[in-house]
Amino acid sequence: MVFDFLKRGAPTEVLEQKASATGPVVAYQSSGRVAWSPRDAVSLTRTGFSSNPVGFRSVKLIAEAAAALPLVLQDAEQRFDVHPVVDLVARPNPMQGRAELLEALYSQLLLTGNGYVEAVADESGLPVELHVLRSDRMSVVPGNDGWPIAYEYAVGGRKHRFDATGAQIPLCHIKSFHPQDDHYGFTPMQAAAMAVDVHNSASRWSKALLDNAARPSGAIVYRGAEGQGTMANDQYERLVAEMESHHQGARNAGRPMLLEGGLDWKPMGFSPSDMEFQKTKEAAAREIALAFGVPPMLLGIQGDATYANYQEAHRAFYRLTVLPLATRVTAALANWIAAYTGEQLALKPDLDQVPALSAERDAQWSRVAQADFLSQAEKRALLGLPAVSADE
């Protein structure tokens, strides 16, 4: 044969040997690859939100707090108590109110980095309904210059195309900053993905330990009458069957083990790494909270001393996480709706009605009121109020 030279030095005969499942085994273990969960939006939502309590509570805490913020609509001259946009935001569609719609929008942004709002217009061309669409079903269709020319929404094997080339786009795309993607946003869940995997693995390890009666594993050592350390196949299979049926699972916790002659039980205690396992899980929980911008104290995570008290952590949560998100999203919605109405409107949270910021707002109002060198118009501008009209 042509490749016979590759067999040079190889034995011409392979000696037949009987293999035993209970025979001496030499185990060689090398450092394998770490098994991380997939990083697509659907998998991240399943592992980081549906299967992780820290991620679930972080998203719910931010989305519910941001959706509950009171909003004000104003232009350069006045605040509107009655306006078509106020009515649209208060009742965006027959199935949802303002809080439900905004909570869904904020949750989509936190979970996928993208939020999509569809406008349903009437015969006059003005939007009469708003709907939040699922981000994992939406795809951007870029043009020759790289800018989006359309959006495709796929559901049930069908696709609906939203044109994005006109002045009035029926879809509002709000996305988080992504340094390496021109069309899609970056989700905090992506940054917390490693910590989520560690936290989920720690929970699975704890569950497996509880199933084993919360005891570390051990070894059964066999010593025959003549000193041999190998059991017959039928003896081995019988021992494994008895262990699986009588000594595994929570219902067999504490059940005494009956060992016949030649068998001895050697318990194995927890290693130092096992003893630090809970600290690893708490560190992963803090990393998840850090990625979402939620103070760990608000999630009940022990060992965090970043803030002096709960009230300070609550105020920092609103100031650093909730308000920036709500301000950016409402501003994007106002600019998008302005293309339909033709008005320059500003939709933003009313900071004076946020209880967590009451102390800060009182101090700011006091400082501005005592500033005698400022005019009335300048004071109103500093407080975010519209200018007073000439007839007032």
DRENDO-1510 file (C-alpha; in Angstrom, 1 decimal, always signed):
<recs>
REC; n; res; u; v; w
REC; 1; MET; +0.0; +0.0; +0.0 .
REC; 2; VAL; +1.1; +3.6; -0.6 .
REC; 3; PHE; +0.6; +4.6; +3.0 .
REC; 4; ASP; +2.2; +1.5; +4.6 .
REC; 5; PHE; +5.3; +3.6; +5.6 .
REC; 6; LEU; +3.1; +5.5; +8.0 .
REC; 7; LYS; +2.7; +2.2; +10.0 .
REC; 8; ARG; +6.4; +1.7; +10.4 .
REC; 9; GLY; +7.1; +0.6; +13.9 .
REC; 10; ALA; +3.5; -0.2; +14.7 .
REC; 11; PRO; +2.6; -3.6; +16.1 .
REC; 12; THR; +1.4; -6.0; +13.5 .
REC; 13; GLU; -1.0; -7.6; +15.9 .
REC; 14; VAL; -3.4; -6.1; +18.3 .
REC; 15; LEU; -3.6; -8.1; +21.5 .
REC; 16; GLU; -7.1; -8.7; +22.7 .
REC; 17; GLN; -7.9; -7.6; +26.2 .
REC; 18; LYS; -11.1; -7.9; +28.2 .
REC; 19; ALA; -12.3; -4.5; +29.6 .
REC; 20; SER; -14.1; -4.2; +32.9 .
REC; 21; ALA; -16.2; -1.2; +34.0 .
REC; 22; THR; -14.8; -1.7; +37.5 .
REC; 23; GLY; -11.2; -2.2; +36.5 .
REC; 24; PRO; -8.4; +0.2; +37.4 .
REC; 25; VAL; -9.0; +3.5; +35.7 .
REC; 26; VAL; -6.5; +6.4; +35.3 .
REC; 27; ALA; -8.5; +9.6; +34.7 .
REC; 28; TYR; -6.7; +12.5; +32.9 .
REC; 29; GLN; -8.4; +15.8; +33.1 .
REC; 30; SER; -7.3; +18.9; +31.3 .
REC; 31; SER; -8.6; +22.4; +31.6 .
REC; 32; GLY; -11.6; +22.5; +29.2 .
REC; 33; ARG; -13.4; +25.4; +27.7 .
REC; 34; VAL; -15.9; +27.3; +29.8 .
REC; 35; ALA; -19.5; +26.7; +28.7 .
REC; 36; TRP; -21.2; +30.1; +28.2 .
REC; 37; SER; -24.8; +30.5; +27.2 .
REC; 38; PRO; -25.7; +31.9; +23.8 .
REC; 39; ARG; -25.6; +35.7; +23.4 .
REC; 40; ASP; -28.6; +36.3; +21.1 .
REC; 41; ALA; -31.5; +38.4; +22.4 .
REC; 42; VAL; -33.9; +35.4; +22.9 .
REC; 43; SER; -31.3; +33.3; +24.9 .
REC; 44; LEU; -30.2; +36.3; +27.0 .
REC; 45; THR; -33.9; +37.0; +27.9 .
REC; 46; ARG; -34.5; +33.4; +28.8 .
REC; 47; THR; -31.3; +33.0; +30.9 .
REC; 48; GLY; -31.0; +36.5; +32.4 .
REC; 49; PHE; -34.7; +37.5; +32.9 .
REC; 50; SER; -36.9; +34.4; +32.9 .
REC; 51; SER; -34.4; +32.2; +34.8 .
REC; 52; ASN; -32.5; +34.6; +37.0 .
REC; 53; PRO; -34.1; +36.4; +40.0 .
REC; 54; VAL; -31.5; +39.2; +40.1 .
REC; 55; GLY; -31.9; +40.1; +36.4 .
REC; 56; PHE; -35.7; +39.8; +36.6 .
REC; 57; ARG; -35.9; +42.1; +39.6 .
REC; 58; SER; -33.5; +44.6; +38.1 .
REC; 59; VAL; -35.4; +44.9; +34.9 .
REC; 60; LYS; -38.8; +45.1; +36.7 .
REC; 61; LEU; -37.5; +47.6; +39.2 .
REC; 62; ILE; -36.2; +50.0; +36.5 .
REC; 63; ALA; -39.1; +49.6; +34.1 .
REC; 64; GLU; -41.9; +50.0; +36.7 .
REC; 65; ALA; -40.2; +53.0; +38.3 .
REC; 66; ALA; -39.6; +54.7; +34.9 .
REC; 67; ALA; -43.2; +54.0; +33.7 .
REC; 68; ALA; -44.6; +55.4; +36.9 .
REC; 69; LEU; -42.9; +58.8; +36.5 .
REC; 70; PRO; -45.4; +61.6; +36.0 .
REC; 71; LEU; -44.9; +63.2; +32.6 .
REC; 72; VAL; -45.4; +66.8; +31.4 .
REC; 73; LEU; -46.0; +68.1; +27.9 .
REC; 74; GLN; -44.9; +71.6; +27.0 .
REC; 75; ASP; -43.6; +73.8; +24.3 .
REC; 76; ALA; -41.5; +77.0; +24.6 .
REC; 77; GLU; -44.4; +79.0; +26.1 .
REC; 78; GLN; -46.7; +76.8; +28.1 .
REC; 79; ARG; -47.5; +73.4; +29.7 .
REC; 80; PHE; -50.4; +71.6; +28.3 .
REC; 81; ASP; -53.0; +70.0; +30.5 .
REC; 82; VAL; -55.3; +69.3; +27.5 .
REC; 83; HIS; -53.7; +68.2; +24.2 .
REC; 84; PRO; -54.1; +65.4; +21.7 .
REC; 85; VAL; -50.6; +64.1; +22.6 .
REC; 86; VAL; -51.5; +64.0; +26.3 .
REC; 87; ASP; -54.6; +62.0; +25.5 .
REC; 88; LEU; -52.6; +59.7; +23.2 .
REC; 89; VAL; -49.9; +59.0; +25.8 .
REC; 90; ALA; -52.5; +58.5; +28.6 .
REC; 91; ARG; -54.5; +56.0; +26.5 .
REC; 92; PRO; -52.2; +54.7; +23.8 .
REC; 93; ASN; -54.4; +51.8; +22.7 .
REC; 94; PRO; -57.5; +50.0; +23.8 .
REC; 95; MET; -55.6; +47.3; +25.6 .
REC; 96; GLN; -53.0; +49.3; +27.5 .
REC; 97; GLY; -52.6; +52.5; +29.5 .
REC; 98; ARG; -49.6; +54.8; +29.7 .
REC; 99; ALA; -47.9; +52.8; +32.4 .
REC; 100; GLU; -48.3; +49.4; +30.7 .
REC; 101; LEU; -47.1; +50.8; +27.3 .
REC; 102; LEU; -44.0; +52.5; +28.8 .
REC; 103; GLU; -43.2; +49.5; +31.0 .
REC; 104; ALA; -43.1; +47.3; +28.0 .
REC; 105; LEU; -41.0; +49.8; +26.1 .
REC; 106; TYR; -38.5; +50.2; +28.9 .
REC; 107; SER; -38.3; +46.4; +29.4 .
REC; 108; GLN; -37.6; +45.8; +25.7 .
REC; 109; LEU; -34.8; +48.4; +25.9 .
REC; 110; LEU; -33.2; +46.8; +29.0 .
REC; 111; LEU; -33.5; +43.2; +27.7 .
REC; 112; THR; -32.5; +43.7; +24.0 .
REC; 113; GLY; -31.1; +47.3; +23.7 .
REC; 114; ASN; -33.9; +48.2; +21.2 .
REC; 115; GLY; -37.4; +49.5; +21.6 .
REC; 116; TYR; -39.9; +49.8; +18.7 .
REC; 117; VAL; -43.2; +51.8; +18.9 .
REC; 118; GLU; -45.7; +51.6; +16.1 .
REC; 119; ALA; -48.1; +54.5; +15.4 .
REC; 120; VAL; -51.6; +53.8; +13.9 .
REC; 121; ALA; -52.9; +56.9; +12.2 .
REC; 122; ASP; -56.4; +57.9; +11.3 .
REC; 123; GLU; -57.7; +59.3; +8.0 .
REC; 124; SER; -56.2; +62.7; +8.8 .
REC; 125; GLY; -52.8; +61.2; +9.2 .
REC; 126; LEU; -52.5; +61.8; +13.0 .
REC; 127; PRO; -51.6; +58.9; +15.3 .
REC; 128; VAL; -54.5; +57.6; +17.3 .
REC; 129; GLU; -52.8; +54.5; +18.8 .
REC; 130; LEU; -49.4; +53.5; +19.9 .
REC; 131; HIS; -48.1; +49.9; +20.2 .
REC; 132; VAL; -44.9; +48.4; +21.5 .
REC; 133; LEU; -43.5; +45.7; +19.2 .
REC; 134; ARG; -41.2; +42.9; +20.3 .
REC; 135; SER; -37.6; +43.6; +19.5 .
REC; 136; ASP; -36.6; +40.0; +18.8 .
REC; 137; ARG; -39.0; +39.9; +15.9 .
REC; 138; MET; -37.8; +43.2; +14.3 .
REC; 139; SER; -35.0; +43.5; +11.8 .
REC; 140; VAL; -33.5; +46.6; +10.2 .
REC; 141; VAL; -33.3; +46.8; +6.4 .
REC; 142; PRO; -30.3; +49.1; +5.5 .
REC; 143; GLY; -30.0; +50.9; +2.2 .
REC; 144; ASN; -27.0; +51.4; -0.1 .
REC; 145; ASP; -25.7; +54.2; +2.2 .
REC; 146; GLY; -26.1; +52.1; +5.3 .
REC; 147; TRP; -29.0; +54.1; +6.8 .
REC; 148; PRO; -32.3; +52.1; +7.4 .
REC; 149; ILE; -34.8; +52.3; +4.6 .
REC; 150; ALA; -37.3; +49.9; +6.2 .
REC; 151; TYR; -38.0; +47.7; +9.2 .
REC; 152; GLU; -39.4; +44.1; +8.9 .
REC; 153; TYR; -41.5; +42.6; +11.6 .
REC; 154; ALA; -41.7; +38.8; +11.4 .
REC; 155; VAL; -44.3; +36.8; +13.3 .
REC; 156; GLY; -46.1; +33.5; +12.5 .
REC; 157; GLY; -44.2; +33.0; +9.3 .
REC; 158; ARG; -45.3; +36.3; +7.9 .
REC; 159; LYS; -43.4; +39.6; +7.6 .
REC; 160; HIS; -44.7; +43.2; +7.7 .
REC; 161; ARG; -42.6; +45.9; +6.3 .
REC; 162; PHE; -42.5; +49.5; +7.7 .
REC; 163; ASP; -41.2; +52.1; +5.3 .
REC; 164; ALA; -38.6; +54.4; +6.9 .
REC; 165; THR; -37.9; +56.8; +4.0 .
REC; 166; GLY; -40.7; +59.3; +4.4 .
REC; 167; ALA; -41.1; +62.3; +6.6 .
REC; 168; GLN; -43.6; +60.5; +8.8 .
REC; 169; ILE; -42.2; +57.1; +9.8 .
REC; 170; PRO; -44.8; +54.8; +11.3 .
REC; 171; LEU; -42.2; +53.2; +13.5 .
REC; 172; CYS; -40.1; +54.8; +16.2 .
REC; 173; HIS; -36.8; +52.9; +16.9 .
REC; 174; ILE; -35.2; +53.8; +20.2 .
REC; 175; LYS; -31.8; +52.1; +20.8 .
REC; 176; SER; -29.1; +52.1; +23.4 .
REC; 177; PHE; -25.5; +53.0; +22.4 .
REC; 178; HIS; -23.6; +50.2; +20.7 .
REC; 179; PRO; -20.0; +50.9; +19.8 .
REC; 180; GLN; -19.8; +48.1; +17.2 .
REC; 181; ASP; -23.2; +48.1; +15.6 .
REC; 182; ASP; -24.8; +50.8; +13.4 .
REC; 183; HIS; -28.4; +49.5; +13.5 .
REC; 184; TYR; -29.0; +47.8; +16.9 .
REC; 185; GLY; -28.5; +48.8; +20.5 .
REC; 186; PHE; -26.4; +47.2; +23.2 .
REC; 187; THR; -28.3; +45.7; +26.1 .
REC; 188; PRO; -27.2; +45.7; +29.7 .
REC; 189; MET; -28.0; +42.0; +29.7 .
REC; 190; GLN; -25.1; +41.4; +27.3 .
REC; 191; ALA; -22.7; +43.1; +29.7 .
REC; 192; ALA; -24.0; +41.0; +32.6 .
REC; 193; ALA; -24.1; +37.7; +30.6 .
REC; 194; MET; -21.1; +36.2; +32.3 .
REC; 195; ALA; -22.3; +37.1; +35.8 .
REC; 196; VAL; -25.7; +35.7; +34.9 .
REC; 197; ASP; -24.2; +32.4; +33.8 .
REC; 198; VAL; -22.2; +32.2; +37.1 .
REC; 199; HIS; -25.2; +33.0; +39.2 .
REC; 200; ASN; -27.4; +30.4; +37.4 .
REC; 201; SER; -24.7; +27.8; +37.6 .
REC; 202; ALA; -24.4; +28.5; +41.3 .
REC; 203; SER; -28.1; +28.0; +41.7 .
REC; 204; ARG; -28.0; +24.7; +39.9 .
REC; 205; TRP; -25.1; +23.5; +42.0 .
REC; 206; SER; -27.0; +24.4; +45.2 .
REC; 207; LYS; -30.1; +22.4; +43.9 .
REC; 208; ALA; -27.9; +19.4; +43.1 .
REC; 209; LEU; -26.4; +19.6; +46.6 .
REC; 210; LEU; -29.9; +19.7; +48.1 .
REC; 211; ASP; -30.9; +16.7; +46.1 .
REC; 212; ASN; -27.9; +14.9; +47.6 .
REC; 213; ALA; -29.3; +15.5; +51.1 .
REC; 214; ALA; -27.1; +18.7; +51.3 .
REC; 215; ARG; -24.0; +16.5; +51.9 .
REC; 216; PRO; -20.8; +16.3; +50.0 .
REC; 217; SER; -20.1; +13.2; +48.0 .
REC; 218; GLY; -17.9; +10.3; +49.1 .
REC; 219; ALA; -16.3; +7.2; +47.8 .
REC; 220; ILE; -17.0; +3.5; +48.4 .
REC; 221; VAL; -13.7; +1.6; +48.6 .
REC; 222; TYR; -13.7; -2.2; +47.9 .
REC; 223; ARG; -11.2; -4.5; +49.4 .
REC; 224; GLY; -11.6; -8.2; +48.7 .
REC; 225; ALA; -10.8; -11.0; +51.0 .
REC; 226; GLU; -7.5; -11.6; +49.2 .
REC; 227; GLY; -6.7; -7.9; +48.9 .
REC; 228; GLN; -7.9; -7.4; +45.3 .
REC; 229; GLY; -9.6; -4.1; +44.5 .
REC; 230; THR; -11.7; -5.1; +41.6 .
REC; 231; MET; -15.3; -6.2; +41.7 .
REC; 232; ALA; -17.1; -8.5; +39.4 .
REC; 233; ASN; -19.4; -6.9; +36.8 .
REC; 234; ASP; -22.6; -8.3; +38.5 .
REC; 235; GLN; -21.4; -7.1; +41.9 .
REC; 236; TYR; -20.7; -3.6; +40.5 .
REC; 237; GLU; -24.0; -3.3; +38.7 .
REC; 238; ARG; -25.9; -4.4; +41.8 .
REC; 239; LEU; -24.1; -1.9; +44.0 .
REC; 240; VAL; -24.8; +1.0; +41.6 .
REC; 241; ALA; -28.5; +0.0; +41.3 .
REC; 242; GLU; -28.8; -0.1; +45.1 .
REC; 243; MET; -27.2; +3.3; +45.4 .
REC; 244; GLU; -29.5; +4.9; +42.8 .
REC; 245; SER; -32.7; +3.4; +44.3 .
REC; 246; HIS; -32.0; +3.6; +48.0 .
REC; 247; HIS; -29.5; +6.5; +48.6 .
REC; 248; GLN; -30.2; +9.2; +46.1 .
REC; 249; GLY; -32.7; +12.0; +46.2 .
REC; 250; ALA; -34.2; +14.1; +48.9 .
REC; 251; ARG; -36.6; +11.4; +50.0 .
REC; 252; ASN; -33.6; +9.2; +51.0 .
REC; 253; ALA; -31.9; +11.9; +53.0 .
REC; 254; GLY; -30.3; +10.4; +56.2 .
REC; 255; ARG; -31.0; +6.8; +55.2 .
REC; 256; PRO; -28.4; +4.5; +56.6 .
REC; 257; MET; -26.1; +2.6; +54.2 .
REC; 258; LEU; -25.7; -1.1; +54.6 .
REC; 259; LEU; -22.3; -2.2; +53.3 .
REC; 260; GLU; -21.3; -5.8; +52.9 .
REC; 261; GLY; -17.9; -7.3; +53.6 .
REC; 262; GLY; -15.1; -5.6; +51.7 .
REC; 263; LEU; -16.9; -2.3; +51.3 .
REC; 264; ASP; -15.9; +0.9; +53.2 .
REC; 265; TRP; -17.4; +4.4; +52.9 .
REC; 266; LYS; -14.9; +7.3; +52.8 .
REC; 267; PRO; -16.7; +10.7; +53.1 .
REC; 268; MET; -15.3; +13.7; +51.3 .
REC; 269; GLY; -15.6; +17.1; +53.0 .
REC; 270; PHE; -16.1; +20.5; +51.4 .
REC; 271; SER; -13.0; +22.0; +49.8 .
REC; 272; PRO; -12.1; +25.6; +50.5 .
REC; 273; SER; -13.5; +26.5; +47.1 .
REC; 274; ASP; -16.8; +25.0; +48.0 .
REC; 275; MET; -16.9; +27.0; +51.3 .
REC; 276; GLU; -16.4; +30.3; +49.2 .
REC; 277; PHE; -19.2; +29.3; +46.8 .
REC; 278; GLN; -21.9; +31.5; +48.4 .
REC; 279; LYS; -19.6; +34.5; +48.2 .
REC; 280; THR; -19.1; +33.8; +44.5 .
REC; 281; LYS; -22.8; +33.8; +44.0 .
REC; 282; GLU; -23.2; +37.1; +45.8 .
REC; 283; ALA; -20.4; +38.7; +43.8 .
REC; 284; ALA; -22.2; +37.6; +40.6 .
REC; 285; ALA; -25.4; +39.1; +41.8 .
REC; 286; ARG; -23.7; +42.4; +42.5 .
REC; 287; GLU; -22.2; +42.4; +39.0 .
REC; 288; ILE; -25.7; +41.9; +37.5 .
REC; 289; ALA; -27.1; +44.7; +39.5 .
REC; 290; LEU; -24.1; +46.9; +38.5 .
REC; 291; ALA; -24.7; +46.3; +34.8 .
REC; 292; PHE; -28.3; +47.5; +35.1 .
REC; 293; GLY; -27.5; +50.4; +37.4 .
REC; 294; VAL; -29.5; +49.2; +40.4 .
REC; 295; PRO; -27.9; +49.6; +43.8 .
REC; 296; PRO; -27.5; +46.1; +45.3 .
REC; 297; MET; -29.1; +47.3; +48.5 .
REC; 298; LEU; -32.4; +47.8; +46.8 .
REC; 299; LEU; -32.3; +44.1; +45.7 .
REC; 300; GLY; -31.6; +42.8; +49.2 .
REC; 301; ILE; -28.0; +41.7; +48.3 .
REC; 302; GLN; -26.0; +41.4; +51.4 .
REC; 303; GLY; -22.5; +42.7; +51.9 .
REC; 304; ASP; -22.9; +45.9; +49.9 .
REC; 305; ALA; -21.9; +49.1; +51.7 .
REC; 306; THR; -21.7; +51.6; +48.8 .
REC; 307; TYR; -24.5; +53.7; +50.2 .
REC; 308; ALA; -24.9; +54.8; +53.8 .
REC; 309; ASN; -28.7; +54.0; +53.9 .
REC; 310; TYR; -31.6; +52.8; +51.9 .
REC; 311; GLN; -32.9; +56.4; +51.2 .
REC; 312; GLU; -29.5; +57.4; +49.7 .
REC; 313; ALA; -29.5; +54.3; +47.5 .
REC; 314; HIS; -33.1; +55.0; +46.4 .
REC; 315; ARG; -32.2; +58.6; +45.4 .
REC; 316; ALA; -29.1; +57.5; +43.5 .
REC; 317; PHE; -31.2; +54.8; +41.7 .
REC; 318; TYR; -33.6; +57.5; +40.4 .
REC; 319; ARG; -31.0; +60.1; +39.6 .
REC; 320; LEU; -28.4; +57.8; +37.9 .
REC; 321; THR; -30.6; +55.1; +36.3 .
REC; 322; VAL; -34.3; +55.8; +36.1 .
REC; 323; LEU; -34.4; +59.5; +35.1 .
REC; 324; PRO; -31.7; +59.3; +32.3 .
REC; 325; LEU; -33.6; +56.4; +30.7 .
REC; 326; ALA; -37.0; +58.0; +31.0 .
REC; 327; THR; -35.8; +61.4; +29.8 .
REC; 328; ARG; -34.1; +59.9; +26.7 .
REC; 329; VAL; -37.1; +57.7; +25.8 .
REC; 330; THR; -39.7; +60.4; +26.2 .
REC; 331; ALA; -37.7; +62.9; +24.3 .
REC; 332; ALA; -37.4; +60.4; +21.4 .
REC; 333; LEU; -41.1; +59.8; +21.4 .
REC; 334; ALA; -41.9; +63.5; +21.4 .
REC; 335; ASN; -39.6; +64.1; +18.4 .
REC; 336; TRP; -41.2; +61.3; +16.6 .
REC; 337; ILE; -44.7; +62.4; +17.2 .
REC; 338; ALA; -43.8; +66.0; +16.3 .
REC; 339; ALA; -43.3; +64.8; +12.7 .
REC; 340; TYR; -47.1; +64.1; +12.7 .
REC; 341; THR; -48.4; +67.1; +14.5 .
REC; 342; GLY; -45.9; +69.7; +13.2 .
REC; 343; GLU; -45.5; +71.2; +16.7 .
REC; 344; GLN; -42.2; +71.5; +18.7 .
REC; 345; LEU; -43.2; +69.7; +21.8 .
REC; 346; ALA; -41.2; +68.4; +24.8 .
REC; 347; LEU; -42.4; +65.3; +26.7 .
REC; 348; LYS; -40.4; +64.7; +29.9 .
REC; 349; PRO; -40.7; +63.5; +33.5 .
REC; 350; ASP; -42.0; +66.0; +36.0 .
REC; 351; LEU; -39.1; +66.1; +38.5 .
REC; 352; ASP; -41.2; +68.0; +41.1 .
REC; 353; GLN; -43.6; +65.1; +41.5 .
REC; 354; VAL; -40.9; +62.4; +42.1 .
REC; 355; PRO; -40.9; +61.6; +45.8 .
REC; 356; ALA; -37.3; +60.3; +45.8 .
REC; 357; LEU; -36.1; +63.7; +44.6 .
REC; 358; SER; -38.2; +65.9; +46.8 .
REC; 359; ALA; -35.3; +66.9; +49.1 .
REC; 360; GLU; -33.1; +67.9; +46.1 .
REC; 361; ARG; -35.9; +69.8; +44.4 .
REC; 362; ASP; -36.8; +71.7; +47.5 .
REC; 363; ALA; -33.2; +72.8; +47.9 .
REC; 364; GLN; -33.0; +73.8; +44.2 .
REC; 365; TRP; -36.2; +75.8; +44.4 .
REC; 366; SER; -34.9; +77.6; +47.5 .
REC; 367; ARG; -31.6; +78.5; +45.9 .
REC; 368; VAL; -33.3; +79.8; +42.7 .
REC; 369; ALA; -35.9; +81.8; +44.7 .
REC; 370; GLN; -33.2; +83.5; +46.7 .
REC; 371; ALA; -31.1; +84.4; +43.6 .
REC; 372; ASP; -32.1; +88.1; +43.4 .
REC; 373; PHE; -29.7; +88.7; +40.4 .
REC; 374; LEU; -31.8; +86.4; +38.2 .
REC; 375; SER; -34.9; +87.5; +36.3 .
REC; 376; GLN; -38.2; +85.7; +36.5 .
REC; 377; ALA; -37.6; +84.2; +33.0 .
REC; 378; GLU; -34.2; +83.0; +34.0 .
REC; 379; LYS; -35.5; +81.4; +37.2 .
REC; 380; ARG; -38.2; +79.5; +35.3 .
REC; 381; ALA; -35.7; +78.3; +32.7 .
REC; 382; LEU; -33.4; +76.9; +35.5 .
REC; 383; LEU; -36.4; +75.0; +36.9 .
REC; 384; GLY; -37.4; +73.6; +33.5 .
REC; 385; LEU; -40.6; +75.6; +33.3 .
REC; 386; PRO; -41.8; +77.3; +30.1 .
REC; 387; ALA; -41.6; +81.0; +29.7 .
REC; 388; VAL; -44.4; +83.3; +31.0 .
REC; 389; SER; -46.4; +84.7; +28.1 .
REC; 390; ALA; -46.8; +88.5; +27.8 .
REC; 391; ASP; -50.5; +88.5; +28.8 .
REC; 392; GLU; -49.9; +86.8; +32.1 .
</recs>
